Amino acid sequence: MSSRIPMPPPPPPAEIRNWPDRAARLADRALALDALGRRLLGGARLALFLAWFLMLQLGWGMVGVLLASLGGPILDPVTMLLGLIVAALGIGVLVPAVWLTARSVRQDRIVRERLVQWALLDRHGPTDARLRAPVLSACWMLLSAVMCGIGLWLGFAVPAGVSREGAVSYLDGGYGLVAYGMGAALIFWINGLIGLTKAVSHLRLALRVTGPVTRRQDPRSASSEPPRPA
């Protein structure tokens, strides 16, 4: 899993950098950028993103059992008790999923900051090309756009299914099912926005730090050495 990939430490300060040559610095830079890129957009990171999304939907679906029983036309005590038990289990799933999702957003911010620090050390074409990760970015964008689309559709379709008598016309489960449907739509929408923000931010960041070369390299790099006398 991406959480088990050790995060590279930040590059040493300029005054204590002791790479023997530019090749050694580029090798360490490539290792750090590859590891940080996997933590942001790698396949394992995408699997975790989907797992936490499914945990959110599972937990909210279990809470939806209680909402459906409350919104039904007849309140059965047995059904009510069963709904309370399932909802309590659902909250036990939902709370860790929310915490994991928020934690991943905070960790992504730290990873991006460290990625910038390593990227600005130098420039190297093959390493910079891998950092941009256009295929992975496109996968994140596509999947997240689908989530946002489903969330948007549910956000309009569920309220539209409410009849004037106060029941959902296609399920006859009352406003409890409407509340569940709106919550499911919100989970789709929020996770889709998280994924879109991640992919777009990474692409913009990679283009910014691997764009035209400026005088930001280490003074000891080959590109900034004083010209040799003829």
C-alpha positions as CSV (number, residue, x, y, z in Angstrom):
1,M,0.0,0.0,0.0
2,S,1.1,3.6,-0.6
3,S,0.9,4.3,3.1
4,R,3.7,1.8,3.6
5,I,6.0,3.4,1.1
6,P,8.5,5.4,3.3
7,M,8.3,9.1,2.6
8,P,11.6,10.4,1.5
9,P,13.1,13.0,3.8
10,P,13.4,16.6,2.5
11,P,16.6,17.4,0.7
12,P,19.4,18.7,2.9
13,P,19.8,22.5,3.3
14,A,22.1,24.1,0.7
15,E,24.9,24.8,3.1
16,I,25.4,21.1,4.0
17,R,24.7,19.4,0.7
18,N,27.6,17.0,0.0
19,W,26.8,15.1,-3.2
20,P,30.0,14.1,-4.9
21,D,28.7,15.2,-8.3
22,R,25.6,16.1,-10.3
23,A,24.9,12.5,-11.2
24,A,24.6,11.5,-7.6
25,R,22.3,14.4,-6.9
26,L,20.1,13.5,-9.9
27,A,19.9,9.8,-8.8
28,D,18.7,10.8,-5.3
29,R,16.3,13.3,-6.8
30,A,14.9,10.6,-9.1
31,L,14.4,8.1,-6.3
32,A,12.7,10.7,-4.1
33,L,10.4,12.0,-6.9
34,D,9.4,8.5,-7.9
35,A,8.5,7.6,-4.4
36,L,6.5,10.8,-3.8
37,G,4.7,10.4,-7.1
38,R,3.6,6.9,-6.1
39,R,2.3,8.2,-2.8
40,L,0.2,10.8,-4.7
41,L,-1.1,9.0,-7.8
42,G,0.2,5.4,-7.7
43,G,-2.0,2.4,-8.2
44,A,-1.9,1.5,-4.5
45,R,-3.0,5.1,-3.7
46,L,-5.9,4.8,-6.1
47,A,-6.9,1.5,-4.5
48,L,-6.9,3.1,-1.1
49,F,-9.0,6.0,-2.4
50,L,-11.6,3.6,-3.7
51,A,-11.5,1.5,-0.6
52,W,-12.2,4.5,1.7
53,F,-15.0,5.6,-0.7
54,L,-16.6,2.2,-0.5
55,M,-16.3,2.3,3.3
56,L,-18.1,5.6,3.3
57,Q,-20.9,4.3,1.2
58,L,-21.1,1.1,3.2
59,G,-21.3,3.0,6.5
60,W,-23.9,5.4,5.2
61,G,-25.9,2.6,3.6
62,M,-26.1,0.9,7.0
63,V,-27.3,4.2,8.5
64,G,-29.8,4.3,5.7
65,V,-31.5,1.2,7.1
66,L,-32.6,3.3,10.1
67,L,-33.6,6.3,7.9
68,A,-35.8,4.1,5.8
69,S,-37.5,2.6,8.8
70,L,-38.1,6.1,10.2
71,G,-39.5,7.3,6.9
72,G,-41.8,4.4,6.2
73,P,-45.6,4.8,6.5
74,I,-45.8,2.4,9.5
75,L,-43.2,2.5,12.3
76,D,-42.6,-1.2,13.3
77,P,-40.8,-1.5,16.7
78,V,-38.9,-4.6,15.6
79,T,-37.8,-2.9,12.4
80,M,-36.9,0.2,14.4
81,L,-34.7,-1.8,16.8
82,L,-33.0,-3.6,13.9
83,G,-32.4,-0.2,12.2
84,L,-30.8,1.1,15.3
85,I,-28.4,-1.8,15.6
86,V,-27.4,-1.7,11.9
87,A,-27.1,2.1,12.1
88,A,-24.7,1.8,15.1
89,L,-22.6,-0.6,13.1
90,G,-22.7,1.8,10.2
91,I,-21.5,4.7,12.3
92,G,-18.6,2.4,13.4
93,V,-17.7,2.0,9.7
94,L,-18.4,5.6,8.7
95,V,-16.4,7.4,11.3
96,P,-13.0,5.7,10.5
97,A,-13.7,6.2,6.8
98,V,-14.2,9.9,7.3
99,W,-11.0,10.1,9.4
100,L,-9.0,8.2,6.8
101,T,-10.2,10.4,4.0
102,A,-9.4,13.6,5.9
103,R,-6.0,12.2,6.9
104,S,-5.2,11.4,3.3
105,V,-6.0,14.9,2.2
106,R,-3.6,16.3,4.9
107,Q,-0.9,13.8,3.9
108,D,-1.2,14.8,0.2
109,R,-0.4,18.4,1.1
110,I,2.8,17.3,2.9
111,V,3.8,15.1,0.0
112,R,3.3,17.9,-2.5
113,E,5.4,20.3,-0.5
114,R,8.2,17.8,-0.3
115,L,7.9,16.9,-4.0
116,V,8.4,20.6,-4.8
117,Q,11.6,20.7,-2.6
118,W,13.1,17.8,-4.5
119,A,12.0,18.9,-7.9
120,L,13.6,22.3,-7.6
121,L,17.0,20.8,-6.9
122,D,17.8,20.3,-10.6
123,R,16.3,19.3,-13.9
124,H,16.4,15.9,-15.6
125,G,14.2,15.1,-18.7
126,P,13.3,11.4,-18.1
127,T,12.7,12.0,-14.4
128,D,10.6,15.1,-15.0
129,A,8.5,13.2,-17.6
130,R,7.7,10.5,-15.1
131,L,6.8,13.1,-12.6
132,R,4.1,14.5,-14.8
133,A,2.4,11.0,-15.0
134,P,-0.2,12.0,-17.7
135,V,-1.7,8.5,-17.8
136,L,-2.3,8.3,-14.0
137,S,-3.5,11.8,-13.9
138,A,-6.0,11.1,-16.6
139,C,-7.2,8.0,-14.8
140,W,-7.8,10.0,-11.6
141,M,-9.6,12.7,-13.5
142,L,-11.8,10.3,-15.4
143,L,-12.8,8.3,-12.3
144,S,-13.4,11.4,-10.2
145,A,-15.4,13.0,-13.0
146,V,-17.7,9.9,-13.0
147,M,-18.1,10.2,-9.3
148,C,-19.0,13.9,-9.5
149,G,-21.5,13.1,-12.3
150,I,-23.2,10.3,-10.3
151,G,-23.4,12.6,-7.3
152,L,-24.8,15.4,-9.3
153,W,-27.4,13.1,-10.9
154,L,-28.4,11.6,-7.5
155,G,-28.7,15.1,-6.0
156,F,-31.4,16.0,-8.6
157,A,-33.0,12.6,-9.1
158,V,-33.7,11.7,-5.5
159,P,-35.7,14.9,-4.6
160,A,-37.5,14.7,-7.9
161,G,-38.8,11.3,-6.9
162,V,-40.7,12.7,-4.0
163,S,-44.5,12.7,-4.7
164,R,-46.9,15.2,-3.2
165,E,-48.1,12.7,-0.7
166,G,-44.6,12.6,0.8
167,A,-43.5,9.2,-0.4
168,V,-40.8,8.3,-2.9
169,S,-42.7,7.2,-6.0
170,Y,-40.4,4.5,-7.2
171,L,-39.5,3.0,-3.8
172,D,-42.3,4.1,-1.4
173,G,-39.8,4.4,1.4
174,G,-40.7,7.9,2.6
175,Y,-38.4,10.9,3.2
176,G,-35.9,8.6,5.0
177,L,-34.8,7.2,1.7
178,V,-34.5,10.7,0.3
179,A,-32.1,11.6,3.2
180,Y,-30.1,8.5,2.4
181,G,-30.0,9.3,-1.3
182,M,-28.8,12.8,-0.7
183,G,-26.1,11.6,1.7
184,A,-24.9,9.0,-0.9
185,A,-24.9,11.8,-3.5
186,L,-22.8,14.0,-1.2
187,I,-20.3,11.2,-0.7
188,F,-20.0,10.7,-4.5
189,W,-19.6,14.5,-5.0
190,I,-17.0,15.1,-2.2
191,N,-14.8,12.2,-3.2
192,G,-15.0,13.1,-6.8
193,L,-13.9,16.7,-6.0
194,I,-11.0,15.3,-3.9
195,G,-9.8,13.2,-6.8
196,L,-10.2,15.9,-9.4
197,T,-8.4,18.4,-7.2
198,K,-5.6,15.9,-6.6
199,A,-5.1,15.1,-10.3
200,V,-5.3,18.7,-11.5
201,S,-3.1,20.0,-8.7
202,H,-0.4,17.4,-9.4
203,L,-0.4,18.2,-13.1
204,R,-0.2,21.9,-12.6
205,L,2.5,21.4,-10.0
206,A,4.6,19.1,-12.2
207,L,4.4,21.5,-15.1
208,R,5.4,24.4,-12.9
209,V,8.4,22.7,-11.3
210,T,9.6,21.0,-14.5
211,G,9.0,23.9,-16.9
212,P,11.6,26.2,-18.4
213,V,15.0,26.0,-16.6
214,T,15.7,29.0,-14.4
215,R,18.6,29.8,-12.1
216,R,17.3,27.8,-9.2
217,Q,19.8,24.9,-9.4
218,D,22.4,24.2,-6.9
219,P,25.5,26.4,-7.5
220,R,27.6,23.2,-7.9
221,S,25.4,21.8,-10.8
222,A,27.0,21.3,-14.1
223,S,24.7,23.9,-15.7
224,S,25.8,26.7,-13.4
225,E,29.6,26.0,-13.4
226,P,31.7,29.0,-14.6
227,P,32.9,28.6,-18.2
228,R,36.3,27.1,-18.6
229,P,39.0,29.2,-20.1
230,A,39.6,28.5,-23.8
